[in-house]
């Protein structure tokens, strides 16, 4: 996926998630299915996962090279990266403590939605400072997947929000049964 497609899909997928969360009534927003995250917690988890990425991409490129080095392989395809993510989840991979959301009240929804919208906009703008080649050159750490190129990290971020929307829909649907 080229940079403009990454940016467009990043924005679109997060907007679809926000629209879905916005459509939920207050009682559904705070509803948990047998201890699973509520939709509000899913929303906060998405914010917790994109904020550090946006922050990392604000540092000078030379710092990225010094701290994490450069890729010694080609970027995986979108499908290959998602397959790796699913494998890690099947092996028991879970969000590390820094990405685990706290309890979220319905009153917090507007601020969380606005924060995600802002972070995604800023993240998209940060991608503009990288060339297509640099998206495959610089690597970043992912707590579950290890070292990823920036392109792979964008693939993950694009999919991650869809994954959490699917889980939220599944959990709310099973509550209705």
N, C-alpha and C positions, 0 to 999 in steps of 0.2 A: 504494500500500500504506500503510495507516495505521500509526501508531507501534507499537501492540501486535503487529501482524502482522510488522513489521520486526524487532522484538525476538525474537518466537517463531521466525521463519525464520532469523534470525542464529544463534540458539542451536541450532536443529535441524540446520542445514546443517553447522555446525562439529562437532557431536556425531557426525553421520554420517561425516564425514571422520576424526575421531579413532577411531571404532569400526573403520573400514576399516584405518587404519594399525595399530591395536592388533592386528588379526587377522593381520597379516603376520608370517611367521617371520623370524628374524634375518637369514638370508641374503638374503631379498627386500628387507628394509628398507634394506640397504646396496648393492643391485644397481643398476648404471647401465646404461642402454641406449644404447650408442654416444655416451657423453659427456653424455647428458641427466641431469638431476637425479635422484638416488636418491629413494625415498620419504621417507627421513630428511631430505633437503634440501628436499623439497616441504613437509614439516612445519615446518621452520625458516623457510622463506619465508613461510608463512602467519603465523607468529608475528611475523616482521619487518614484515609489512604491517599487522597490526592494532594492534601496540603503539603506534606513533606516533599513530594515529587516536584511540585511547583517551586518550593523553596530551593531545592537542590539545583534546579535548572537556572536559578538566578546567579549562581556563583560563576566566576570566570572559567572558561574552558580549560585553561592550564591547571586549575585546581582540580577539576574532574580527572584530568590525566594523572596528576600527582597522587591523588587519593586512591583512585580505583584502576588506573591504567587504561589501556585501550584494548579493544576486542581483538582476539586472535583467531576469530572465525567469522563466517558470514552470519547475518541475522537469520534467526528462524523465520519461517513463514507464520502468518497469523494462526493457521490451523495447527501447525506443529507446536506453537507456544501454548495454545489452549489445551491441546492434548497433554502437554507436560503438566499444566496446572491441574487438570482433572486427575492425572496420575498421582500427583502430590496430595491432593485431597483424599483420594482413595486410600493412600498410605497413611492417612491420619493427620495430614497437615491442617493446621487451624491458624487463625489470626493470632499473632503474638500480642502480648498485653498492651502495647502502645496503641494497637488498632482495635481493641475491644471497647465498644461503646458503653457509656454509663446509661442509667435509666434516663429516658427522654420523655418529657411531658408534651402534651399537645400544644401548649403555649410556646414551646421552643421551635415548633415547625417553621414558622416564617423566617426566623433568623438562620436556621440550618439550611433552608432552601436558598436563601440569599447568599449565604457563605459558599455553598457549592457552586452556584451560578457564577459568583465572582472568581472563585478558584479555577474553575474550568476556563473561563474567559482569559484569565492571566496565564494559565498553563498553555493555552493555545497561542497566546502572544509570545511566550518564551520559546516555543518551537520555531518561531520565525528567525531566531538568531542562529539556527543550525541549518547547514546545507543537507541535502539528501545524503551525501557521503558521510557527514558527521553524525547523522542519526544512527549509522551503522558502525561508527568508530568508537564513540564514547560509551563506557559501560557504567552502570549504576547497580547498587545492591538491592536485591529484593529479598525480604525475610524468608520466603518460602521457596522461591525459584532460583536463588543464587544471583550470580552476575548476569545482567541483561543489558543489551544495547538499548539506547534510548528508543529506537524504533520498537523493539520488543516490549519495553516498558509501556509504550503507548498502546501496543496491541493488548497488553494485559489490562490497562486502565479502561480501554474501550470495552473489553469483554466483562471485566469485573463488575461494572455497574449493571450490565444485563443479567449476570449471574445472580446478583443480589435481588434484582427485581423478580426474577423467576422464583427464587426461594421465598420471597415475601408473598407473591401470588399463591404459591403452593401452600404455604402455611395458613394463609387466610382462608383459602378454599377448603382445606381440611377441617378448619374450625366450623365451617358452615355445614359440614356433613353430619 
